[in-house]
């Protein structure tokens, strides 16, 4: 059984459809990547899966359960967490308080365990735990956004453009983190502008164009596909 199953999904902004009849599946412990041009609907899809945007039609199932109409906080409790595009940390709160907010669905004991895991995974956050999140560098804020999402102990992690605006060295670190998370058994659905790096580590990949998923395959198949390479890899 698929962990995430999307069936005939539509989403609108006003009267205009942004997602059109989207259907695909992601198995448990897979790392799936979604590529597509700006404006294709990738972020809207992520927000609809996490419950931030409502679906107009279609179905979203998580481990066989229909969650299409479920509020976003309940989806977090089920095991879905999103790291939004642009990081969106709370700049006026400390690093530690940002993390604690990420664990709002968990008991206090688990929050403390989550803090220890976060500081083990990202030692720089531990050294800055009392500093305001708004004072962190862009790369550190991205680490904080990922660590905050992990505080809810997700089974499915949605990552929307995690390398955006980062230096090549930090991009490498973020992708190493993603691979480490995948090794722990977390299922990952990744939207990423650095399509080549994303596809290298992907089990499954999808192409989205004008609100539709138009192609599906493995990461290696996409890297070898002339059409995908010309459209999204710059060659």
Secondary structure, 3 states (H helix, E strand, C coil): CCCEEEEEEEEEECCEEEEEEEEEEECCCCEEEEECCCCCCHHHHHHHHHCCCCCCEEEEEECCEECCCCCHHHHHHHCEEEECCCCCCCCCCEHHHHHHHHCCCCCHHHHHHHHHHHHHHCHHHHHCCCCEHHHCCHHHHHHHHHHHHHCCCCCEEEEECCCCCCCHHHHHHHHHHHHHHHHCCCEEEEECCCHHHHHHCCCEEEEEECCEEEEEECHHHHHHCHHHHHHHCCC
